[in-house]
Amino acid sequence: LAATNEARGNHLLGGELYYQYLSGPSSAETYRITLVLYGDCGSVANSNSFNLLMSAVPELDIFDGVNVITTLGMQVDPLNSNIEITPVCPSQVGTTKCTDVNNPLPGIKKFTYTVDFTLTGTSTDWRFAFGGQLGNSLAGRSTILGNILSSGGQIIYLEATLNNTTGPNSSAIYTSVPTPFFCLNQAQGYNLGAVDPNGDALTFGLIPAKLGFANNATYIFPYSATNPIPVVAGTFNFSTSTGQMNFTPNQTMNCVVVNEVEEFRNGVKVGSNMREMTFVILPNCANAAPAPGGMTGVTGGTPTGPTTIQVCQGTTDTIRFGFTAADVNGDSVTLTPSGLPSGSISAVTGNGGLTPSFSFKWYVGNLPTGSHTFYINFKDNGCPLSSNQTIAYTIQIVPFNGTFATGGFAGCKFDNNAKGWIIPQPPTAGNYSFTWVDANQQVVQTTGSSASGDSILHTNPGTYTVQVSNINGCQKNFTVVIPAPAYQAGFQVDTLGCRAESLPFSNTSTSNLGNWEWDFGDGNTSTAANPAHSFSQTGAYEVVLVAKTAAGCTDTLKKTVHISEVILTAGPQDTVCEGETITLFANGALSYQWKPFTGLWCNTCQNPKVTLDSSITYTVTGTDIAGCSDSATVSLTVIPTGMAGNFGDTAICPGDTIRLRADEALSYHWSPPLYISDTTAKEPFVWPGESMVYTFYGEYEMGCRDTTKVKVSVVPKAVLYLEDSVTIYPGETYHMQPGGNALYFHWFPPLGLSDPDISNPVAGPPVNTRYFIKARTEWGCSILDSIDVFVNHESVLDVPNAFTPGSFPNETIKVVRRGQATLKSFAIFNRWGQKMFESSDIDAGWDGKLNGQPQPMGVYVYYLEAFTNTGRKFYKQGNITLIR
């Protein structure tokens, strides 16, 4: 409790909190959070808390929204702590309470604490909060604050916020050292000198002193967060765009003042931080703060306030200005700039003298709209306490403000009476100047100053660029489109026409035209919208359409129409022989079509060939490029020769005779004169020994002749191969297999045959039989042959005398028979009488093995006993040679 009571004394005049992004990806960004406390050296007389600041371990709470993530202990930065910042003149250094608490001059020291922390992930609401816990004491507010209630029981609360969802961020940094002593009834200026490391847009505010995250201190009327100090009426003003605070205090008082700076990136708030400071208004203090004179030598922009220059966006120029500072008390003055824009050049001459001068220049070409603020600290060497103030200077890049309505009137074609205009919307009292530039980049009109807009008359249609300048010299280009006349005369017509045929004219003019006047170029006219006209003579005619709008504008369209005519001739009109080829002709057109197609070699040729077998009349139609046409006929009489369809190639067998036939003619002639009965006969006989082509010549009426050919092919004679005789035994049949080139067969007699009308029947006659076969080829050539089938009624048995096991077809040794028989026994022995094989199955045989073991080569003995189909007993023995 004792420590808490000491902490709530007046040992702290204020503090600030800020952070800096160090490194890491979005999932793990590392930040350094810095706390700066400003201690009152004079508080040592009443409390020991001031002496504990160097060993303090401030507690920093890290929140994500309302959730506490962790609490960290901050460490003192010895290089930036226990540093006196009391604004005393050089001769009074060492005479403040920071040197000796009994000294008369107040004293202030700065203490700095830092801690590094890595955030996990991203959030829109990170919050770094210092709640007044110093580890060994509490950071209590002064007990003698006159603008809030119960300040002696309050603890300083500072916080900074971060939104890293759009990327990492570092908070604003305050370049102005807070020196909270202000002279009564002297004009004062105060500014944080806030600059942003990321170039984000800053806004400034005065906020209530905080008692915690959601609680604020209560202000004593008439004071508030935004009017925190007693001032001469009308002298307090605060800029939210620069943070500049100007005021003239009129009452001795200690007041708490809290500044907040917010950062915005592309319209999104990305962070904030704050500074709390006790303003000490001192009586009996006649040292006024030094101040600048007015800006001089301003070029490239327009001054809009004592410390503000406005530049139009798009200006490609260099801003220049300067001023000379002075102190009304005659003290020397030191100027310290901070937060200067990147690329700017500044200089201070005579710094530390009575009238130091400041100069500034900056090329602002192509900069986006926005405010660019920097700061200059003015400090004199007045004694015992020097006065200083920080003043913000702002370069404002402003857009052209104003909306204009544009339009244009087309006028009539070729009359140079088009019109364009540009009018402010809504109408304004401000004056503008206008420069009209055509599509060729030529200035066609300039209007100096007008509040009602501008127009251009008697010009041509097209697109114009209007450069509009306001009273500040800011320019913006507007496009004024003066449309081309929207009326257009038009019509469609086939420009190739035929004489005496009606030619339609289709009007395609725009709907705002009327009052039609047509001139067809042959002395005839019309006022119809879509007339039709026929031309009585061939030639070229210029057709003219004149149309008018309701406003009297006219338009004219001309087209040339070519009129033609086709007069067709064709031939010959002739008599021709059947099968004769002649050439037809036609003249007078570009393309031709002959009908019917019968006999024509080409039906679209101008002079086609034709071969006919009957009389016919052709119609030919000729057409020119315009589609004009005419027709003519050609009649042809055909003298028939009578040969069509009477001849065809034929075939005969060797030695045969065939009759050739011709239709009626006046005379006949056949060639060659070989193997033919009569070369002048109508129907001669021929018997060529080999294939031969005969040519026929016939003569008809009017000398018409015709020729045709017939091929007489001598086909191969019929060939048949068949055995003379075969013998079959009981139970056997014989499969006939005749060879040759025949396709059709017949056997006789059918007795004992499976089918008498196929080439290969199966024969099984009961007695000796002679079979006759008649065969024909595909050409009808025939042949006759026979075969004797002898029937043996007794079966025959035998045994081979050698075999080779495993070698087909004699891989086994068995009984060979013809006809039917029953086996009683078939046995085989080696030379020592050992039985190698025995079976009563007449189809079984020995494979040369005994008990699965191959037997050696050599001679073996067999015994065979059987009965034939007639019951006759059959017995045989002999030798068998086994060969391997």
ZAMARGU-4260 file (C-alpha; in steps of 0.2 Angstrom, whole numbers, plus 5000, padded with zeros to 4 digits):
<rodrens>
0) 5000/5000/5000 | 5014/5012/5004 | 5022/5009/4987 | 5005/5012/4979 | 5002/5028/4988
5) 5019/5034/4982 | 5015/5029/4964 | 5000/5040/4964 | 5010/5055/4968 | 5015/5067/4954
10) 5032/5059/4949 | 5026/5056/4931 | 5021/5070/4919 | 5016/5058/4905 | 5021/5044/4893
15) 5019/5037/4876 | 5018/5019/4868 | 5023/5014/4850 | 5029/4998/4841 | 5040/4993/4827
20) 5039/4978/4815 | 5056/4968/4816 | 5054/4952/4805 | 5045/4937/4801 | 5031/4930/4790
25) 5012/4934/4793 | 5011/4918/4803 | 5024/4924/4815 | 5028/4942/4815 | 5040/4949/4828
30) 5038/4967/4835 | 5047/4978/4847 | 5036/4988/4859 | 5043/5003/4867 | 5036/5013/4882
35) 5042/5030/4886 | 5039/5038/4903 | 5042/5056/4907 | 5047/5059/4925 | 5045/5074/4936
40) 5062/5077/4944 | 5054/5087/4958 | 5043/5073/4964 | 5058/5066/4973 | 5054/5077/4988
45) 5037/5069/4990 | 5040/5051/4984 | 5053/5038/4981 | 5044/5032/4965 | 5055/5043/4953
50) 5071/5035/4960 | 5063/5018/4956 | 5061/5021/4937 | 5078/5015/4932 | 5075/4998/4940
55) 5056/4997/4935 | 5050/4982/4925 | 5034/4989/4917 | 5021/4976/4913 | 5014/4975/4895
60) 4998/4966/4892 | 4995/4959/4874 | 4977/4957/4868 | 4968/4949/4853 | 4952/4958/4854
65) 4946/4956/4873 | 4957/4941/4876 | 4973/4942/4885 | 4987/4933/4876 | 5001/4936/4888
70) 5009/4948/4900 | 5027/4953/4897 | 5040/4962/4908 | 5048/4976/4899 | 5067/4980/4901
75) 5074/4997/4903 | 5084/5004/4889 | 5099/5012/4898 | 5106/5022/4883 | 5089/5031/4881
80) 5084/5032/4900 | 5087/5044/4914 | 5090/5058/4901 | 5085/5076/4906 | 5075/5085/4893
85) 5071/5100/4903 | 5070/5116/4891 | 5082/5127/4900 | 5094/5140/4892 | 5113/5135/4891
90) 5117/5146/4906 | 5105/5136/4917 | 5110/5119/4914 | 5113/5110/4930 | 5101/5121/4940
95) 5085/5111/4938 | 5078/5099/4951 | 5085/5085/4941 | 5102/5090/4947 | 5096/5095/4965
100) 5078/5094/4971 | 5081/5110/4980 | 5085/5120/4964 | 5071/5132/4959 | 5069/5126/4941
105) 5058/5111/4937 | 5066/5096/4928 | 5060/5082/4917 | 5069/5065/4913 | 5064/5052/4899
110) 5064/5034/4903 | 5063/5021/4889 | 5058/5002/4891 | 5057/4989/4877 | 5051/4971/4874
115) 5051/4960/4859 | 5036/4948/4855 | 5031/4937/4841 | 5013/4937/4836 | 5005/4921/4831
120) 4995/4923/4815 | 4985/4939/4810 | 4971/4949/4818 | 4962/4965/4815 | 4962/4969/4834
125) 4979/4966/4842 | 4982/4978/4857 | 4997/4982/4867 | 4992/4989/4884 | 5002/4997/4898
130) 4991/4997/4913 | 5003/5007/4925 | 5011/4992/4933 | 5030/4995/4935 | 5034/4980/4945
135) 5041/4990/4960 | 5028/5004/4959 | 5013/5011/4950 | 5013/5024/4937 | 5001/5036/4945
140) 4995/5053/4937 | 4999/5070/4945 | 4988/5074/4960 | 4987/5092/4955 | 4978/5090/4938
145) 4965/5104/4936 | 4955/5098/4922 | 4950/5080/4928 | 4942/5073/4944 | 4952/5063/4957
150) 4968/5063/4947 | 4978/5058/4963 | 4970/5041/4963 | 4973/5037/4945 | 4985/5026/4936
155) 4992/5031/4918 | 4985/5019/4905 | 4993/5019/4887 | 4989/5008/4873 | 4993/5005/4854
160) 4983/4994/4842 | 4988/4984/4827 | 4979/4976/4812 | 4991/4965/4803 | 4979/4957/4791
165) 4985/4968/4777 | 5003/4965/4781 | 5015/4970/4794 | 5015/4988/4801 | 5025/5000/4812
170) 5016/5013/4822 | 5019/5032/4820 | 5035/5039/4829 | 5034/5055/4838 | 5049/5066/4833
175) 5044/5081/4844 | 5052/5080/4862 | 5038/5085/4874 | 5042/5100/4885 | 5026/5103/4894
180) 5030/5120/4901 | 5019/5134/4894 | 5019/5153/4898 | 5003/5161/4904 | 4995/5173/4891
185) 5008/5168/4878 | 5003/5161/4861 | 5009/5143/4860 | 5010/5129/4848 | 5011/5110/4851
190) 5014/5095/4839 | 5019/5077/4841 | 5029/5078/4825 | 5022/5061/4821 | 5029/5052/4805
195) 5025/5035/4799 | 5038/5023/4794 | 5027/5014/4781 | 5021/5030/4773 | 5003/5027/4779
200) 4990/5041/4780 | 4989/5048/4798 | 4974/5056/4807 | 4976/5065/4823 | 4964/5066/4838
205) 4962/5072/4856 | 4955/5058/4867 | 4950/5056/4885 | 4963/5051/4898 | 4961/5033/4901
210) 4958/5023/4917 | 4959/5007/4908 | 4953/4998/4892 | 4935/5004/4893 | 4936/5017/4906
215) 4940/5036/4904 | 4944/5050/4917 | 4930/5062/4921 | 4933/5080/4915 | 4929/5095/4925
220) 4917/5107/4916 | 4921/5117/4905 | 4935/5105/4901 | 4935/5090/4890 | 4946/5079/4880
225) 4945/5090/4865 | 4946/5106/4875 | 4958/5101/4888 | 4966/5118/4894 | 4960/5135/4899
230) 4963/5147/4884 | 4959/5165/4878 | 4943/5163/4869 | 4945/5159/4851 | 4963/5155/4852
235) 4962/5135/4854 | 4962/5125/4838 | 4967/5108/4833 | 4971/5100/4816 | 4965/5082/4814
240) 4976/5081/4798 | 4992/5088/4805 | 4990/5086/4824 | 4995/5105/4826 | 4988/5112/4842
245) 4988/5131/4844 | 4982/5140/4860 | 4985/5155/4871 | 4983/5149/4890 | 4975/5161/4901
250) 4975/5152/4918 | 4989/5144/4929 | 4985/5126/4929 | 4991/5108/4926 | 4981/5099/4913
255) 4982/5082/4906 | 4982/5081/4887 | 4980/5065/4877 | 4985/5064/4859 | 4980/5049/4848
260) 4987/5045/4830 | 4978/5033/4819 | 4986/5025/4803 | 4976/5021/4787 | 4982/5010/4772
265) 4971/5011/4757 | 4957/5016/4768 | 4959/5002/4781 | 4964/5006/4799 | 4980/4997/4802
270) 4986/5004/4819 | 4986/5018/4832 | 4996/5024/4847 | 4995/5038/4859 | 5004/5050/4870
275) 4998/5057/4887 | 5006/5073/4893 | 5004/5085/4908 | 5003/5103/4902 | 5011/5114/4915
280) 5005/5133/4913 | 5017/5144/4922 | 5014/5161/4929 | 5027/5175/4929 | 5034/5169/4913
285) 5036/5182/4899 | 5046/5171/4887 | 5036/5169/4871 | 5040/5155/4860 | 5049/5159/4844
290) 5039/5159/4828 | 5042/5159/4809 | 5038/5173/4798 | 5026/5171/4783 | 5031/5159/4769
295) 5041/5168/4755 | 5046/5164/4738 | 5032/5151/4735 | 5032/5143/4718 | 5025/5127/4711
300) 5009/5128/4722 | 4997/5140/4730 | 4997/5144/4749 | 4981/5140/4757 | 4986/5144/4775
305) 5001/5150/4785 | 5009/5133/4784 | 5000/5124/4770 | 5004/5124/4751 | 4991/5116/4739
310) 4997/5108/4723 | 4986/5102/4709 | 4987/5083/4706 | 4997/5080/4690 | 5008/5095/4692
315) 5025/5092/4686 | 5034/5105/4695 | 5045/5109/4710 | 5038/5116/4726 | 5048/5130/4734
320) 5046/5141/4749 | 5056/5148/4764 | 5054/5158/4779 | 5064/5168/4792 | 5061/5164/4811
325) 5063/5176/4825 | 5059/5178/4844 | 5049/5193/4850 | 5061/5193/4866 | 5076/5194/4855
330) 5083/5177/4860 | 5092/5167/4847 | 5082/5153/4838 | 5087/5135/4833 | 5077/5126/4820
335) 5075/5107/4819 | 5066/5099/4805 | 5059/5082/4806 | 5048/5070/4795 | 5054/5078/4779
340) 5046/5070/4763 | 5057/5058/4754 | 5067/5067/4740 | 5064/5084/4747 | 5079/5096/4750
345) 5079/5108/4764 | 5092/5120/4772 | 5094/5130/4788 | 5105/5145/4787 | 5110/5155/4803
350) 5104/5142/4814 | 5106/5147/4832 | 5106/5165/4828 | 5093/5179/4830 | 5085/5176/4813
355) 5088/5159/4806 | 5081/5155/4788 | 5073/5139/4782 | 5072/5134/4763 | 5063/5120/4756
360) 5061/5112/4738 | 5052/5096/4732 | 5048/5089/4715 | 5030/5083/4716 | 5027/5076/4698
365) 5015/5062/4697 | 5012/5061/4716 | 4995/5054/4721 | 4982/5065/4730 | 4985/5067/4749
370) 4994/5077/4762 | 5012/5076/4766 | 5016/5084/4783 | 5033/5088/4790 | 5038/5097/4806
375) 5050/5111/4812 | 5054/5114/4830 | 5057/5132/4835 | 5067/5134/4851 | 5074/5149/4859
380) 5088/5151/4872 | 5077/5162/4884 | 5082/5160/4902 | 5079/5152/4913 | 5067/5141/4904
385) 5068/5141/4885 | 5052/5142/4875 | 5049/5130/4860 | 5035/5124/4849 | 5034/5112/4835
390) 5024/5118/4819 | 5017/5106/4805 | 5020/5111/4787 | 5009/5103/4775 | 5010/5100/4756
395) 4993/5095/4750 | 4991/5086/4733 | 4973/5090/4728 | 4963/5084/4714 | 4953/5094/4702
400) 4936/5096/4710 | 4921/5099/4699 | 4909/5089/4688 | 4904/5095/4671 | 4890/5090/4659
405) 4896/5089/4641 | 4887/5087/4624 | 4886/5091/4606 | 4874/5095/4592 | 4879/5087/4575
410) 4871/5100/4563 | 4870/5097/4544 | 4882/5088/4533 | 4895/5099/4525 | 4887/5115/4533
415) 4900/5118/4547 | 4886/5121/4559 | 4890/5108/4573 | 4891/5114/4591 | 4898/5107/4607
420) 4897/5112/4626 | 4903/5109/4643 | 4893/5115/4658 | 4897/5114/4677 | 4886/5103/4687
425) 4878/5109/4698 | 4881/5128/4692 | 4894/5136/4703 | 4900/5154/4706 | 4918/5149/4704
430) 4926/5154/4687 | 4935/5141/4676 | 4945/5143/4660 | 4943/5132/4645 | 4955/5126/4631
435) 4947/5116/4617 | 4959/5104/4608 | 4954/5094/4592 | 4959/5076/4588 | 4975/5083/4579
440) 4980/5091/4595 | 4977/5108/4588 | 4970/5122/4600 | 4954/5128/4592 | 4947/5139/4605
445) 4952/5147/4622 | 4940/5155/4635 | 4948/5165/4649 | 4935/5165/4663 | 4918/5158/4664
450) 4906/5152/4678 | 4893/5145/4667 | 4904/5134/4656 | 4909/5136/4638 | 4903/5131/4620
455) 4911/5130/4603 | 4901/5134/4588 | 4902/5132/4569 | 4914/5118/4570 | 4915/5100/4563
460) 4910/5084/4572 | 4923/5075/4581 | 4930/5071/4598 | 4937/5086/4607 | 4948/5087/4623
465) 4943/5102/4634 | 4956/5107/4647 | 4947/5115/4662 | 4957/5125/4675 | 4949/5131/4691
470) 4954/5147/4701 | 4968/5137/4709 | 4976/5132/4693 | 4971/5114/4695 | 4967/5106/4678
475) 4957/5091/4672 | 4953/5085/4654 | 4935/5082/4649 | 4930/5074/4632 | 4917/5082/4622
480) 4910/5072/4608 | 4901/5081/4594 | 4892/5067/4584 | 4893/5066/4566 | 4876/5069/4558
485) 4865/5054/4562 | 4855/5054/4545 | 4861/5044/4530 | 4853/5042/4513 | 4854/5025/4507
490) 4846/5012/4495 | 4849/4995/4488 | 4847/4990/4470 | 4854/4977/4459 | 4866/4987/4449
495) 4865/4975/4434 | 4847/4974/4426 | 4838/4969/4411 | 4830/4979/4398 | 4811/4981/4400
500) 4811/4971/4417 | 4805/4980/4433 | 4819/4984/4444 | 4815/4987/4463 | 4823/5000/4473
505) 4824/4997/4492 | 4826/5012/4503 | 4838/5010/4517 | 4839/5028/4523 | 4839/5032/4542
510) 4822/5035/4549 | 4824/5053/4552 | 4825/5056/4533 | 4810/5059/4521 | 4804/5069/4506
515) 4811/5057/4494 | 4816/5063/4477 | 4822/5050/4464 | 4830/5053/4447 | 4832/5037/4437
520) 4844/5045/4424 | 4833/5041/4409 | 4821/5056/4411 | 4810/5048/4424 | 4808/5052/4442
525) 4798/5047/4458 | 4793/5052/4475 | 4789/5035/4482 | 4799/5028/4496 | 4803/5012/4488
530) 4799/5014/4469 | 4801/5001/4455 | 4807/5006/4438 | 4810/4998/4421 | 4822/5004/4408
535) 4817/5003/4390 | 4835/5004/4383 | 4851/4996/4387 | 4865/5007/4394 | 4872/5014/4411
540) 4861/5025/4421 | 4865/5036/4436 | 4851/5035/4449 | 4851/5049/4462 | 4841/5049/4479
545) 4839/5066/4488 | 4831/5065/4505 | 4828/5078/4519 | 4827/5079/4538 | 4813/5088/4547
550) 4826/5101/4551 | 4830/5104/4532 | 4846/5095/4531 | 4848/5085/4515 | 4858/5070/4510
555) 4861/5063/4493 | 4866/5046/4487 | 4871/5041/4469 | 4872/5023/4461 | 4875/5018/4443
560) 4864/5005/4436 | 4869/4995/4420 | 4855/4988/4409 | 4858/4974/4397 | 4849/4962/4385
565) 4852/4945/4378 | 4848/4940/4360 | 4853/4921/4358 | 4856/4911/4342 | 4859/4892/4341
570) 4861/4878/4329 | 4864/4868/4318 | 4846/4862/4313 | 4852/4845/4305 | 4849/4827/4300
575) 4862/4815/4307 | 4866/4796/4307 | 4862/4786/4323 | 4878/4786/4334 | 4886/4800/4324
580) 4894/4814/4335 | 4891/4832/4330 | 4895/4849/4338 | 4881/4861/4343 | 4883/4880/4345
585) 4876/4895/4354 | 4880/4914/4354 | 4875/4930/4363 | 4877/4926/4381 | 4889/4923/4395
590) 4883/4906/4402 | 4873/4892/4394 | 4861/4878/4399 | 4855/4865/4387 | 4840/4853/4390
595) 4837/4839/4389 | 4854/4831/4394 | 4851/4816/4382 | 4866/4813/4371 | 4875/4828/4377
600) 4893/4827/4382 | 4891/4844/4392 | 4875/4853/4396 | 4883/4869/4402 | 4895/4872/4387
605) 4893/4885/4374 | 4897/4873/4360 | 4894/4855/4367 | 4896/4839/4357 | 4881/4827/4355
610) 4879/4808/4351 | 4861/4802/4347 | 4852/4787/4343 | 4835/4795/4341 | 4828/4812/4335
615) 4827/4826/4348 | 4825/4845/4350 | 4836/4854/4362 | 4832/4871/4371 | 4847/4881/4376
620) 4845/4896/4388 | 4859/4909/4388 | 4862/4921/4403 | 4873/4937/4404 | 4882/4944/4420
625) 4866/4954/4424 | 4855/4938/4424 | 4846/4943/4408 | 4842/4928/4398 | 4835/4922/4381
630) 4831/4904/4374 | 4833/4896/4357 | 4830/4878/4350 | 4840/4866/4340 | 4831/4851/4331
635) 4841/4836/4326 | 4833/4821/4315 | 4842/4805/4317 | 4843/4791/4304 | 4842/4774/4314
640) 4855/4761/4310 | 4845/4747/4319 | 4860/4739/4328 | 4857/4744/4345 | 4855/4730/4357
645) 4858/4716/4344 | 4876/4711/4348 | 4884/4705/4364 | 4900/4695/4368 | 4897/4676/4369
650) 4907/4660/4373 | 4907/4642/4366 | 4915/4626/4370 | 4930/4619/4359 | 4922/4612/4343
655) 4905/4620/4345 | 4896/4632/4332 | 4886/4648/4336 | 4876/4659/4325 | 4879/4678/4325
660) 4864/4689/4322 | 4863/4707/4315 | 4847/4718/4313 | 4841/4724/4296 | 4853/4734/4285
665) 4855/4737/4267 | 4871/4727/4266 | 4882/4716/4278 | 4900/4713/4280 | 4909/4702/4293
670) 4928/4701/4297 | 4939/4692/4298 | 4934/4679/4286 | 4940/4664/4297 | 4929/4650/4304
675) 4913/4659/4297 | 4900/4652/4286 | 4897/4668/4276 | 4905/4685/4278 | 4890/4694/4269
680) 4876/4685/4278 | 4864/4693/4290 | 4866/4678/4302 | 4882/4668/4299 | 4888/4653/4309
685) 4906/4654/4317 | 4916/4640/4325 | 4933/4647/4330 | 4946/4636/4337 | 4952/4650/4349
690) 4944/4666/4356 | 4941/4678/4342 | 4933/4696/4339 | 4922/4698/4324 | 4918/4715/4317
695) 4902/4719/4308 | 4900/4734/4296 | 4882/4739/4291 | 4876/4752/4278 | 4859/4761/4280
700) 4849/4775/4272 | 4857/4791/4267 | 4874/4783/4267 | 4874/4780/4286 | 4886/4767/4292
705) 4888/4758/4308 | 4901/4746/4315 | 4900/4735/4330 | 4911/4721/4337 | 4907/4704/4345
710) 4919/4693/4354 | 4917/4675/4353 | 4927/4667/4368 | 4932/4648/4366 | 4932/4642/4384
715) 4942/4627/4391 | 4935/4610/4387 | 4928/4599/4401 | 4942/4588/4409 | 4938/4574/4421
720) 4951/4562/4430 | 4944/4546/4438 | 4951/4528/4442 | 4947/4514/4430 | 4942/4502/4445
725) 4943/4499/4464 | 4940/4484/4475 | 4930/4485/4492 | 4929/4471/4505 | 4915/4467/4517
730) 4909/4482/4527 | 4919/4494/4516 | 4913/4509/4505 | 4922/4519/4492 | 4922/4538/4492
735) 4922/4545/4474 | 4935/4559/4471 | 4935/4564/4453 | 4947/4578/4447 | 4945/4591/4433
740) 4937/4608/4430 | 4918/4603/4430 | 4905/4610/4442 | 4890/4600/4438 | 4889/4580/4440
745) 4877/4566/4437 | 4881/4547/4441 | 4872/4532/4434 | 4866/4520/4440 | 4861/4527/4457
750) 4861/4510/4466 | 4873/4510/4481 | 4877/4529/4479 | 4875/4541/4493 | 4869/4555/4481
755) 4870/4553/4462 | 4870/4572/4459 | 4886/4578/4468 | 4904/4576/4463 | 4910/4564/4477
760) 4897/4552/4482 | 4901/4537/4493 | 4899/4520/4484 | 4894/4504/4493 | 4886/4492/4480
765) 4882/4474/4485 | 4889/4467/4469 | 4902/4472/4456 | 4895/4488/4447 | 4901/4500/4433
770) 4896/4518/4437 | 4895/4531/4423 | 4898/4550/4427 | 4892/4565/4416 | 4901/4582/4421
775) 4898/4600/4414 | 4909/4616/4416 | 4902/4633/4420 | 4902/4636/4401 | 4891/4621/4398
780) 4905/4610/4391 | 4902/4592/4396 | 4912/4575/4397 | 4907/4557/4400 | 4918/4544/4410
785) 4916/4528/4420 | 4923/4517/4435 | 4921/4499/4440 | 4918/4495/4458 | 4922/4476/4462
790) 4915/4468/4478 | 4926/4455/4487 | 4915/4445/4499 | 4930/4438/4510 | 4940/4448/4522
795) 4959/4448/4522 | 4971/4449/4537 | 4990/4452/4538 | 5004/4458/4549 | 5019/4470/4544
800) 5036/4463/4546 | 5045/4478/4554 | 5040/4494/4563 | 5049/4509/4572 | 5041/4513/4589
805) 5037/4532/4591 | 5039/4536/4573 | 5022/4539/4564 | 5013/4531/4555 | 5021/4514/4560
810) 5024/4518/4578 | 5015/4502/4584 | 5014/4485/4576 | 4996/4478/4574 | 4985/4467/4563
815) 4981/4474/4546 | 4965/4469/4538 | 4953/4473/4524 | 4935/4469/4528 | 4927/4463/4544
820) 4935/4450/4556 | 4936/4444/4574 | 4953/4443/4583 | 4955/4428/4595 | 4973/4432/4599
825) 4988/4442/4593 | 5004/4438/4604 | 5022/4444/4602 | 5038/4435/4609 | 5056/4439/4610
830) 5069/4427/4605 | 5070/4419/4622 | 5051/4416/4622 | 5047/4430/4634 | 5029/4437/4629
835) 5031/4455/4625 | 5012/4459/4620 | 4995/4450/4618 | 4978/4456/4614 | 4961/4451/4607
840) 4957/4469/4601 | 4960/4469/4583 | 4963/4487/4583 | 4976/4486/4597 | 4995/4486/4594
845) 5012/4484/4602 | 5022/4500/4605 | 5039/4491/4608 | 5039/4492/4627 | 5037/4479/4641
850) 5031/4486/4657 | 5034/4504/4651 | 5052/4500/4646 | 5058/4501/4628 | 5064/4484/4621
855) 5080/4482/4611 | 5081/4482/4592 | 5079/4464/4585 | 5068/4451/4578 | 5053/4446/4587
860) 5040/4432/4584 | 5021/4434/4582 | 5006/4422/4583 | 4989/4428/4575 | 4973/4418/4577
865) 4956/4426/4570 | 4939/4422/4561 | 4933/4431/4545 | 4916/4437/4542 | 4911/4421/4534
870) 4916/4411/4550 | 4932/4405/4542 | 4947/4402/4554 | 4962/4412/4550 | 4980/4407/4558
875) 4997/4415/4554 | 5014/4417/4562 | 5030/4426/4557 | 5044/4437/4562 | 5044/4456/4566
880) 5059/4467/4566 | 5060/4481/4579 | 5070/4496/4572 | 5075/4511/4582
</rodrens>
